[in-house]
């Protein structure tokens, strides 16, 4: 069975959790706190000592964006990862935004506000101020980030934008983003996450 090392409050873990749930794949979630990530046994699995970590038999993969790309190629090729070169290119843009501007902006502000982690707050706020209007304007014209369906672009970019209240950001100021994260949460088998506002959620698959 697939093993997913992660944390209930990790948006990066939730990217993979959503993918597994939507694919209907069973998995065993291994709760991995900061102390566990410092252990030699965890370092033996992944030298970066970061979550999420995906293990399927002898195959081990780190980095949430990489795991999403693998799951799409394995289980939903041409659908989740793009049906044409143009879509694949657009999806790559959003994976990059998820790993860069979203991670260094709203996700980093959430670390400070929710977990009291010291950060360069002015820098994170400036990045947030750049990326949120870009995402909002994009979603004002469409239901999904790329194409007419859910792709790994949505899975990669959505968790930390659904959790903006944790970062001290008013979700109501970004109605298109707010509607999009609710749209994802309304999908069948969406796994609930603390702090992700949704009118209908169901916990599936995760311990």
Wavefront OBJ file of the C-alpha trace (Angstrom):
o trace
v 0.000 0.000 0.000
v 1.071 3.585 -0.635
v 2.561 5.336 2.380
v 2.259 9.109 2.697
v 4.476 10.788 5.278
v 3.016 14.147 6.220
v 1.113 16.321 8.673
v -2.606 17.175 9.004
v -1.859 20.921 8.810
v 0.605 20.760 5.915
v -0.808 22.224 2.724
v 1.876 20.440 0.733
v 0.824 17.106 2.209
v -2.787 17.937 1.403
v -1.961 18.358 -2.280
v -1.007 14.690 -2.399
v -3.830 13.635 -0.076
v -6.356 15.202 -2.464
v -4.805 13.465 -5.462
v -4.899 10.068 -3.786
v -8.480 10.555 -2.619
v -9.735 11.756 -6.011
v -7.975 8.831 -7.699
v -9.553 6.385 -5.270
v -6.163 5.027 -4.209
v -5.857 3.645 -0.671
v -2.947 4.905 1.382
v -1.482 4.688 4.839
v -0.781 8.120 6.262
v 2.292 8.300 8.474
v 2.058 11.367 10.687
v 5.499 12.937 10.622
v 6.133 15.828 12.999
v 9.229 18.019 13.197
v 10.965 15.663 15.613
v 10.371 12.687 13.327
v 11.742 14.638 10.364
v 14.995 15.207 12.267
v 15.463 11.477 12.853
v 18.090 9.404 11.082
v 15.429 6.934 9.985
v 13.527 9.646 8.120
v 16.732 11.046 6.617
v 17.392 7.567 5.244
v 14.112 7.849 3.312
v 14.626 11.417 2.091
v 17.814 13.479 2.458
v 15.830 16.743 2.484
v 13.934 15.629 5.636
v 10.800 17.276 4.256
v 7.167 16.284 3.903
v 5.311 15.084 1.998
v 7.130 11.890 1.179
v 5.459 9.320 -1.078
v 6.448 5.665 -0.834
v 4.982 2.928 -3.009
v 6.868 -0.313 -2.548
v 10.476 0.323 -3.515
v 9.628 3.643 -5.173
v 10.139 6.781 -3.081
v 9.427 10.337 -4.218
v 9.691 13.682 -2.460
v 8.299 17.155 -3.277
v 4.551 17.654 -3.590
v 4.683 18.982 -7.165
v 6.813 16.025 -8.289
v 4.442 13.571 -6.602
v 1.444 15.161 -8.323
v 3.199 14.943 -11.687
v 3.971 11.266 -11.080
v 0.400 10.421 -10.026
v -1.027 12.236 -13.044
v 1.315 10.452 -15.456
v 0.601 7.095 -13.849
v -3.156 7.328 -13.360
v -4.631 10.242 -15.371
v -2.256 10.901 -18.280
v -3.476 13.562 -20.673
v -6.202 14.581 -18.245
v -4.592 15.807 -15.049
v -1.261 16.697 -16.666
v -2.498 18.243 -19.914
v -4.008 16.956 -23.141
v -1.780 19.033 -25.445
v 1.618 20.734 -25.230
v -0.100 24.073 -24.588
v -1.985 22.708 -21.581
v 1.111 20.972 -20.256
v 2.986 24.242 -20.480
v 0.231 26.135 -18.650
v 0.118 23.485 -15.934
v 3.890 23.799 -15.502
v 3.446 27.550 -14.922
v 1.035 26.895 -12.032
v 3.253 24.195 -10.534
v 6.016 26.795 -10.563
v 3.761 29.394 -8.924
v 2.818 26.839 -6.246
v 6.468 26.111 -5.458
v 7.595 29.733 -5.625
v 5.215 32.689 -5.206
v 2.475 30.847 -3.319
v 4.977 29.012 -1.109
v 7.034 32.129 -0.393
v 4.021 34.428 -0.072
v 0.768 33.289 1.560
v 2.154 29.946 2.744
v 5.049 31.673 4.477
v 2.744 34.264 6.069
v 0.685 31.340 7.403
v 3.813 29.931 9.050
v 4.258 33.184 10.926
v 0.634 33.759 11.929
v -0.437 30.210 12.736
v 2.783 28.583 13.927
v 4.773 31.596 15.184
v 7.695 30.837 12.868
v 9.998 33.830 12.347
v 10.012 34.958 8.711
v 10.966 37.951 6.581
v 7.406 39.233 6.799
v 7.743 42.266 4.516
v 9.193 40.059 1.778
v 6.436 37.442 2.139
v 3.766 40.151 2.163
v 5.192 41.708 -1.007
v 5.167 38.360 -2.828
v 1.602 37.744 -1.644
v 0.538 41.150 -2.941
v 1.902 40.216 -6.381
v 0.511 36.695 -6.729
v -3.014 36.998 -5.319
v -4.235 39.515 -7.960
v -2.790 37.300 -10.695
v -4.667 34.230 -9.464
v -7.863 36.206 -8.818
v -7.911 37.745 -12.305
v -7.246 34.358 -13.884
v -10.097 32.669 -11.989
v -12.581 35.448 -12.687
v -12.730 34.092 -16.240
v -12.781 30.353 -15.583
v -13.674 27.586 -13.140
v -10.271 25.839 -13.196
v -6.719 27.040 -13.597
v -6.088 25.176 -16.854
v -8.677 23.897 -19.312
v -12.215 22.962 -18.376
v -11.490 20.455 -15.606
v -9.478 19.782 -12.482
v -5.771 19.257 -13.148
v -2.687 19.006 -10.998
v -2.406 22.776 -11.407
v -5.463 23.138 -9.148
v -4.196 20.520 -6.696
v -0.793 22.196 -6.441
v -1.953 25.796 -6.105
v -5.106 25.510 -4.010
v -4.243 24.464 -0.430
v -2.372 27.562 0.722
v -4.864 29.799 -1.099
v -7.739 28.016 0.651
v -5.936 28.655 3.956
v -5.379 32.397 3.509
v -7.385 33.211 6.661
v -4.650 31.379 8.607
v -2.203 33.841 7.031
v -4.203 36.862 8.193
v -5.671 37.504 4.733
v -9.358 38.234 4.250
v -10.676 35.531 1.913
v -13.699 37.697 1.071
v -11.357 40.145 -0.661
v -10.588 37.440 -3.215
v -14.008 36.064 -4.244
v -12.883 34.164 -7.348
v -10.174 32.342 -5.394
v -12.630 31.652 -2.580
v -15.224 30.215 -5.015
v -12.562 28.044 -6.673
v -11.372 26.507 -3.386
v -15.009 25.796 -2.466
v -15.468 24.220 -5.900
v -12.591 21.847 -5.169
v -13.954 21.040 -1.711
v -17.333 20.160 -3.234
v -15.805 17.432 -5.425
v -16.661 13.842 -4.453
v -14.171 12.282 -2.018
v -12.541 15.593 -1.087
v -10.528 14.912 2.108
v -11.196 17.508 4.784
v -8.383 19.707 6.049
v -8.457 21.923 9.150
v -8.844 25.553 8.070
v -10.068 24.822 4.531
v -13.553 26.370 4.429
v -16.049 24.186 2.647
v -19.753 23.601 2.695
v -19.385 19.873 2.129
v -16.324 17.834 2.953
v -15.744 14.189 3.677
v -12.656 12.536 5.121
v -11.633 9.640 2.914
v -8.642 7.380 3.141
v -6.475 9.254 5.626
v -5.909 8.066 9.166
l 1 2 3 4 5 6 7 8 9 10 11 12 13 14 15 16 17 18 19 20 21 22 23 24 25 26 27 28 29 30 31 32 33 34 35 36 37 38 39 40 41 42 43 44 45 46 47 48 49 50 51 52 53 54 55 56 57 58 59 60 61 62 63 64 65 66 67 68 69 70 71 72 73 74 75 76 77 78 79 80 81 82 83 84 85 86 87 88 89 90 91 92 93 94 95 96 97 98 99 100 101 102 103 104 105 106 107 108 109 110 111 112 113 114 115 116 117 118 119 120 121 122 123 124 125 126 127 128 129 130 131 132 133 134 135 136 137 138 139 140 141 142 143 144 145 146 147 148 149 150 151 152 153 154 155 156 157 158 159 160 161 162 163 164 165 166 167 168 169 170 171 172 173 174 175 176 177 178 179 180 181 182 183 184 185 186 187 188 189 190 191 192 193 194 195 196 197 198 199 200 201 202 203 204 205 206 207
